[in-house]
Structures are given as C-alpha cells and as structure tokens.
Amino acid sequence: MMVLKTLALEPLHGYAIARRIAQISDGVLKIEEGSLYPALYRLEDRRLIRSAWGVSENNRKAKFYDLTKAGRKVLDAATENWARLSIAVSKVMDTT
C-alpha cells in the first residue's frame, strides 16, 4: 500500500521509492532492497504498476515505476480499508 501511495504522486525508481517512504515517515519506516524489489515485481505482475527504463537524478540508467489505473483502484480500496482499520485499532487502544 505504501509503495502504491508513493507512486500515486509521480513515477520513481526503486531507491527513490524507499527514500521517499523513509523521508515521509521521519525515518521510522525503512524498506530494504530485499523487500522492495520483490514487492515491485509482484505489483508489476499483478499489473498494479508498470515500469520503464529512464535516467535517474544522478544520470544513471534506472527502472522507473508508475501506478496503473488498476493500481489506483486497489490503492483507493486499501486506503479506505486502512482508515476503517486504524479507527478501530485506536478505539481499542483508547479503551481504559
């Protein structure tokens, strides 16, 4: 879900995805390459994202990932589900 949300903003290469998630979460969430790239391959296999080769900000060849229409639908549904889940967990945790 976090990868899809990150790609909803703009196409990014793998390292930039991990960096953006770490940055937005103030360093709390760190995605290692060993987890990120298999997840990207699975998302691409499910046609939730697509990839194309391009040039990164440091002038190196990199594979950029972009959200598809199907990916946006999945992201929207996951976002709604997350909102319900986080409210429910908060209610349980706030119970004294």
N, C-alpha and C positions, 0 to 999 in steps of 0.2 A: 504494500500500500504506500509506503514512504517513497519507494522508487517511482511509482506511478505519479504520485503527487509532485515529486521533484521534476519529473519530465513534463508535467502539465504546464509548467512555466515556459520551458524552452528546451530544444534538443541539447543534450550534453553527452560527453564521453564518460566512460566508467569512472575514472579518477575524479572528474568534476562532480559526478553524482554523489560519490562518497564524501567528498569535501563539502559539498553544499549541505548534506544532511548533518554532518558534524558541526558545521558552522551555525545552522539554524537552531540546532539543539544545544548550543553553547558547549559543544564537546562531549555531551553526555552520551550521544549515540554515535558510535564509530563502527562503520561497516568495513570489514576486512575484505580484501580481494577474493579470498577463498569462499566467501559467502556471496559477494556481489555478482561476480561474473556468472556463476551457475544460475543465480536468480534472473539475471538479464537474459540468459539463453532460454530459460523456461518461459519467461514472459514473451520472448520473441516467438518461441514455438507455439504458444497459445494465441499469437497474433495480437497481443495487447500493446506491444511496442514493435517498431521497425528500426532497422539500422542502416547506416550509410557511411562510407568512409569519407573523412574530411581532414582538415588540418586544425590542430589544437592551437591554443593561445601561445604555446611555446614553439610553434612552427613544426610540429611533428605530426606524422600521419596517425590518425586515431579513428576509431569507430564511434560514431555519434548515434545516440538512441533517441527516438521520438515516440510520443504517445499516438496510438491509432484511435479511430472512433470507438472501436470495441474496448480499448483500454480506458477511454474516458468514461464509458458506461460502467465498466467494472469499478473504476475509481469512485464514481458518484455513488454507487450502491455501497461500496466499502466505507465511504465517508459517512453515509447515513447510519450504517450499522455501528461504526465506531462511536458516533455521537450517542446512540442509544446505550451502547455498552459502557462507555465512560461515565454516563449519568448514573447508570445502575450501580456500577462499582463505587462511585462517590457516595451514593446513598447508603450502601452497606458500610463503607468505611466511616461515614459520619455518624452512624448509629452509636449511641452510648449506652 
